[in-house]
Amino acid sequence: MKKLSLLLLSLVSTVIFSQFTSPGTGVTYNLASLSAAAPSVVVNNGTDYTMTANVVISAGDILNMDENTTLKINSGILLTIAGTYNTTATNFKITATDPANVWKGMRLESTANVTFKNTTIEYGGGIQALTGNFMMDNCIVRYNKAGQSTGAAVNFSTGNPVVKNSQFIENDLPAVASGANSSVALEFTNNYLSKNTKLNSNRPQINMGPSGTGGTTKILNNTIIGDRLNDKVGGISVSSLLGVTNTVLIDGNTVTDNRYGITITGNNCSGTISNNILTNNNVETVPANGGSGINLYGNGSFKIEKNQIRGSLWGITLVSTTTADLGGGTLGSVGQNVFKNNGNGGQIYALYNNTPNAVSAKNNCWREDELSDDAMVEEVIFHQVDNASLGLVTFSPYLCAQPLATVENAIAKSTIYPNPSNGTFTFDAEKSGNIMISDMSGRMIYSGLVQLGKNTINVKANPGTYVLIYQSEGKKSSSKLIIK
C-alpha cells in the first residue's frame, strides 16, 4: 500500500509540475524567453515552437507575441492568460500540432488584458473570454471546434470587447457569442464570416446575448455568408431571452444564404437596423419556424431604414408587442427599405405585422422593379386589413425604383501580378490586412494575412476565374483573379 501511495503521489506530481505557471511578479515573456524558462513545456524547434503542456500567464505578468512564427499546441493543451497578452508580430499563427486532434483552446481570465493582432488561430477549442478587456484586429479564426469554449469560436462574458477587420471561417460553433445572462456590448466591425456553426446546431453565426446597460452592441459593415446545406444556422442574433437591457446598432452588413438574416428576440430591447443587404436568407425548410430577412420578437422598439431585403421566406416580421418605425414614425426612420421576392407558399410577404401595434412604414419600395399602386402594395403586407386583431400598417407614400446600387464605404487599394497566373502571384498591398479567395460559386479556396507591400501568394486551384477580397483597416475591395 505504501509503495502504491508513493507511485500515485509521483504521478500526480508529474502532472502538476509538467505545466508552466508564471510567478506573477511582473515578468515579461515572449516565446523565446518562455521556452528558456520552461524548455520542455514550450519547445523551441528553431523555425517554430511546440507547446506540450498547459501554460498559465499569471496576473501581473505579460506574454508578448513579437515573432513572426508558428506556435503548435498539442492535443488537449490549454493556454490561460490572467495577465497581459499582446501581439506585435505581423504574421503569427497558433495551430494544432496535429490538426486532427485539436488543442483545448484559450482561457482569458477576468483579470486579463488581451490584444490579438495579425494572428491566425486554428484547429483549437476556441477562446473563452472572461475579461472585457479584449481586442482582436486583422486576425483569422478558422476550423475551431468545441473545447474550452462551448458557445462559439470566441465566447464573451462581460464588458465591451472589440473585434474588427478579421475573418471567421468554418468554425464548428458560431463565430462569436455571449450568454443570455451576461451583459456584453460587443463592437464587431468590418469582419468576414463564412460557413460558421458547421455542426448545423440551432445557433446563428453571430449569437450575442444582451448588451446590458453599459453600452450598445454594434454589428457594423460585416459580410456573413452561410452554407445552404445548414438549414438551422442564421446570420445575426442579438437577443435578450431573460429581459436584460439590450441596445443594438446593426448597420451596413451583407448577409447571404443563411436560415434568416437578422433577429432580435426578447423583452427590453431597442435599437436601429439600417443599411443592411439581406439576400436569399431562406434555407429554413419550414416557413413557420423562420426565414425572415429581419425578425423582431418581444416588446422592444426599433428604427428600421435603408435595408435591402430580397429572397427571404418573409421580408420583415414583427411578433408579440414589438414596436417598429419603418418610415415616417416617431423614431425618425426615413424608410427607404427595399423588398423583392420575399415569400413562401406562393405568397409574397414584404412585411408581416403580427402585433396589435400600428406601424408607420412610409417611403419604402415594396416591390422592387415594379411601379406599384396601393393594391399591389397591399398584396405584400399582412396587417389589420387581413386580421382585425392586428395593427394597421401605413405604407403610403411609397417608393418603387430600379435596384439600388451597392456602394463600398471605402476601397482598399492593391495590385495583383501576374494575372493570369499559374496560382503563384504577387499581391501588392497598400497596408497590412487579410485576403480571401473564392470560386464563382462562393466556395472559399484560400484565406491568409498579408503585409504592407509585396506578398507572394500560392494557391492550389483548378484553372478558372476567382474573386479575391482584400480588407484592411475598415476598407475592402474585390478583384478578379485568373488561374490558367
VENFENZI-V382197 format. One record per residue. SS is DSSP state (alpha for helix, beta for strand, coil for the rest). OMEGA is omega as a letter, one per 40 degrees, with the letter a starting at -180 (NA if undefined). Layout:
ss=SS omega=OMEGA
ss=SS omega=OMEGA
//
This chain:
ss=coil omega=a
ss=alpha omega=i
ss=alpha omega=i
ss=alpha omega=i
ss=alpha omega=i
ss=alpha omega=i
ss=alpha omega=i
ss=alpha omega=i
ss=alpha omega=i
ss=alpha omega=i
ss=alpha omega=i
ss=alpha omega=i
ss=alpha omega=i
ss=alpha omega=i
ss=alpha omega=a
ss=alpha omega=a
ss=alpha omega=i
ss=coil omega=i
ss=coil omega=i
ss=beta omega=i
ss=beta omega=a
ss=coil omega=a
ss=coil omega=a
ss=coil omega=a
ss=coil omega=i
ss=coil omega=a
ss=coil omega=i
ss=beta omega=i
ss=beta omega=i
ss=coil omega=a
ss=alpha omega=a
ss=alpha omega=a
ss=alpha omega=i
ss=alpha omega=i
ss=alpha omega=i
ss=alpha omega=i
ss=alpha omega=a
ss=coil omega=a
ss=coil omega=i
ss=coil omega=a
ss=coil omega=i
ss=beta omega=a
ss=beta omega=i
ss=beta omega=a
ss=coil omega=a
ss=coil omega=i
ss=coil omega=i
ss=coil omega=a
ss=beta omega=i
ss=beta omega=i
ss=beta omega=a
ss=coil omega=a
ss=coil omega=a
ss=coil omega=i
ss=beta omega=i
ss=beta omega=i
ss=beta omega=a
ss=coil omega=i
ss=coil omega=a
ss=coil omega=i
ss=coil omega=a
ss=beta omega=i
ss=beta omega=a
ss=beta omega=i
ss=beta omega=a
ss=coil omega=a
ss=coil omega=i
ss=coil omega=a
ss=coil omega=i
ss=beta omega=i
ss=beta omega=i
ss=beta omega=a
ss=beta omega=a
ss=coil omega=a
ss=coil omega=i
ss=coil omega=a
ss=coil omega=a
ss=beta omega=i
ss=beta omega=a
ss=beta omega=i
ss=beta omega=i
ss=coil omega=i
ss=coil omega=a
ss=beta omega=i
ss=beta omega=i
ss=beta omega=i
ss=beta omega=i
ss=coil omega=i
ss=coil omega=i
ss=coil omega=i
ss=coil omega=a
ss=beta omega=a
ss=beta omega=i
ss=beta omega=a
ss=beta omega=i
ss=beta omega=i
ss=coil omega=i
ss=beta omega=a
ss=coil omega=i
ss=coil omega=a
ss=beta omega=a
ss=coil omega=i
ss=coil omega=a
ss=coil omega=a
ss=beta omega=a
ss=beta omega=i
ss=beta omega=a
ss=beta omega=a
ss=coil omega=a
ss=coil omega=i
ss=coil omega=a
ss=coil omega=i
ss=beta omega=a
ss=beta omega=i
ss=beta omega=i
ss=beta omega=i
ss=beta omega=i
ss=coil omega=a
ss=beta omega=i
ss=beta omega=a
ss=beta omega=a
ss=beta omega=i
ss=coil omega=i
ss=coil omega=a
ss=coil omega=i
ss=coil omega=a
ss=beta omega=i
ss=beta omega=a
ss=beta omega=i
ss=coil omega=i
ss=coil omega=i
ss=coil omega=i
ss=coil omega=a
ss=beta omega=i
ss=beta omega=i
ss=beta omega=a
ss=beta omega=i
ss=coil omega=i
ss=coil omega=i
ss=beta omega=i
ss=beta omega=a
ss=beta omega=i
ss=coil omega=i
ss=coil omega=a
ss=coil omega=i
ss=coil omega=i
ss=coil omega=i
ss=coil omega=i
ss=coil omega=i
ss=coil omega=a
ss=coil omega=a
ss=beta omega=i
ss=beta omega=i
ss=beta omega=a
ss=beta omega=a
ss=beta omega=a
ss=coil omega=a
ss=coil omega=i
ss=beta omega=a
ss=coil omega=a
ss=coil omega=a
ss=beta omega=i
ss=beta omega=a
ss=beta omega=i
ss=coil omega=a
ss=coil omega=i
ss=beta omega=i
ss=beta omega=a
ss=beta omega=i
ss=coil omega=i
ss=coil omega=a
ss=coil omega=a
ss=coil omega=i
ss=beta omega=i
ss=beta omega=i
ss=beta omega=a
ss=beta omega=i
ss=beta omega=a
ss=coil omega=i
ss=coil omega=a
ss=coil omega=i
ss=coil omega=i
ss=coil omega=a
ss=beta omega=i
ss=coil omega=a
ss=coil omega=i
ss=beta omega=a
ss=beta omega=a
ss=beta omega=i
ss=coil omega=i
ss=coil omega=i
ss=beta omega=a
ss=beta omega=i
ss=beta omega=i
ss=coil omega=i
ss=coil omega=a
ss=coil omega=a
ss=coil omega=a
ss=coil omega=i
ss=coil omega=i
ss=coil omega=a
ss=coil omega=a
ss=coil omega=a
ss=coil omega=a
ss=coil omega=i
ss=beta omega=a
ss=beta omega=a
ss=beta omega=i
ss=coil omega=a
ss=coil omega=i
ss=coil omega=a
ss=coil omega=a
ss=coil omega=a
ss=coil omega=a
ss=coil omega=a
ss=coil omega=i
ss=beta omega=a
ss=beta omega=i
ss=beta omega=a
ss=beta omega=i
ss=coil omega=i
ss=coil omega=i
ss=beta omega=a
ss=beta omega=a
ss=beta omega=a
ss=coil omega=i
ss=coil omega=a
ss=coil omega=i
ss=coil omega=a
ss=coil omega=a
ss=coil omega=i
ss=coil omega=a
ss=coil omega=i
ss=coil omega=a
ss=coil omega=a
ss=beta omega=i
ss=beta omega=i
ss=beta omega=a
ss=coil omega=i
ss=beta omega=a
ss=coil omega=a
ss=coil omega=i
ss=coil omega=i
ss=coil omega=i
ss=coil omega=a
ss=beta omega=i
ss=beta omega=a
ss=beta omega=i
ss=beta omega=a
ss=beta omega=a
ss=beta omega=i
ss=coil omega=a
ss=coil omega=i
ss=beta omega=a
ss=beta omega=a
ss=beta omega=i
ss=coil omega=i
ss=coil omega=i
ss=coil omega=i
ss=coil omega=i
ss=coil omega=a
ss=beta omega=i
ss=beta omega=i
ss=beta omega=a
ss=beta omega=i
ss=beta omega=a
ss=coil omega=i
ss=coil omega=i
ss=beta omega=i
ss=beta omega=i
ss=beta omega=a
ss=beta omega=i
ss=beta omega=a
ss=beta omega=i
ss=coil omega=i
ss=coil omega=i
ss=beta omega=a
ss=beta omega=a
ss=beta omega=i
ss=coil omega=i
ss=coil omega=a
ss=coil omega=a
ss=coil omega=i
ss=coil omega=a
ss=coil omega=i
ss=coil omega=a
ss=alpha omega=i
ss=alpha omega=a
ss=alpha omega=a
ss=coil omega=i
ss=coil omega=i
ss=beta omega=i
ss=beta omega=i
ss=beta omega=i
ss=beta omega=i
ss=beta omega=a
ss=beta omega=i
ss=beta omega=a
ss=coil omega=a
ss=coil omega=i
ss=beta omega=a
ss=beta omega=i
ss=beta omega=a
ss=beta omega=a
ss=beta omega=i
ss=coil omega=i
ss=coil omega=i
ss=beta omega=a
ss=beta omega=a
ss=beta omega=i
ss=coil omega=i
ss=coil omega=i
ss=coil omega=i
ss=beta omega=i
ss=beta omega=i
ss=beta omega=i
ss=beta omega=i
ss=beta omega=a
ss=beta omega=i
ss=beta omega=a
ss=coil omega=i
ss=coil omega=i
ss=beta omega=a
ss=beta omega=i
ss=beta omega=i
ss=beta omega=i
ss=beta omega=i
ss=coil omega=a
ss=coil omega=a
ss=coil omega=a
ss=coil omega=i
ss=coil omega=i
ss=coil omega=i
ss=coil omega=a
ss=coil omega=i
ss=coil omega=i
ss=coil omega=a
ss=beta omega=a
ss=beta omega=i
ss=beta omega=i
ss=coil omega=i
ss=coil omega=a
ss=beta omega=i
ss=beta omega=i
ss=coil omega=i
ss=coil omega=a
ss=beta omega=i
ss=beta omega=i
ss=coil omega=i
ss=coil omega=i
ss=beta omega=i
ss=beta omega=a
ss=beta omega=a
ss=beta omega=i
ss=beta omega=i
ss=coil omega=a
ss=coil omega=i
ss=coil omega=a
ss=beta omega=i
ss=beta omega=a
ss=beta omega=a
ss=coil omega=i
ss=coil omega=i
ss=coil omega=i
ss=beta omega=a
ss=coil omega=a
ss=coil omega=a
ss=coil omega=a
ss=coil omega=i
ss=coil omega=i
ss=coil omega=a
ss=coil omega=i
ss=coil omega=a
ss=alpha omega=a
ss=alpha omega=i
ss=alpha omega=i
ss=alpha omega=i
ss=alpha omega=a
ss=coil omega=a
ss=coil omega=i
ss=beta omega=i
ss=beta omega=a
ss=coil omega=a
ss=coil omega=i
ss=coil omega=a
ss=coil omega=a
ss=coil omega=a
ss=coil omega=a
ss=coil omega=a
ss=coil omega=i
ss=coil omega=a
ss=coil omega=i
ss=beta omega=i
ss=beta omega=a
ss=coil omega=a
ss=coil omega=e
ss=coil omega=a
ss=coil omega=a
ss=coil omega=i
ss=coil omega=a
ss=coil omega=i
ss=coil omega=a
ss=coil omega=i
ss=coil omega=i
ss=coil omega=i
ss=coil omega=a
ss=coil omega=i
ss=coil omega=i
ss=coil omega=a
ss=coil omega=a
ss=coil omega=i
ss=coil omega=a
ss=coil omega=i
ss=beta omega=i
ss=beta omega=i
ss=beta omega=i
ss=beta omega=e
ss=coil omega=i
ss=coil omega=e
ss=coil omega=i
ss=beta omega=i
ss=coil omega=a
ss=coil omega=i
ss=beta omega=a
ss=beta omega=i
ss=beta omega=i
ss=beta omega=a
ss=beta omega=a
ss=beta omega=i
ss=coil omega=i
ss=coil omega=i
ss=coil omega=a
ss=beta omega=i
ss=beta omega=a
ss=beta omega=i
ss=beta omega=i
ss=beta omega=a
ss=beta omega=i
ss=beta omega=a
ss=coil omega=i
ss=coil omega=a
ss=coil omega=a
ss=coil omega=a
ss=beta omega=i
ss=beta omega=a
ss=beta omega=i
ss=beta omega=a
ss=beta omega=i
ss=beta omega=i
ss=beta omega=i
ss=coil omega=i
ss=coil omega=i
ss=beta omega=a
ss=beta omega=i
ss=beta omega=i
ss=beta omega=a
ss=beta omega=i
ss=beta omega=a
ss=coil omega=i
ss=coil omega=a
ss=coil omega=i
ss=coil omega=i
ss=coil omega=a
ss=beta omega=a
ss=beta omega=a
ss=beta omega=i
ss=beta omega=i
ss=beta omega=i
ss=beta omega=a
ss=beta omega=i
ss=beta omega=a
ss=beta omega=i
ss=coil omega=i
ss=coil omega=i
ss=beta omega=a
ss=beta omega=i
ss=beta omega=i
ss=beta omega=a
ss=beta omega=i
ss=beta omega=i
ss=beta omega=a
ss=beta omega=i
ss=beta omega=a
ss=coil omega=NA
//
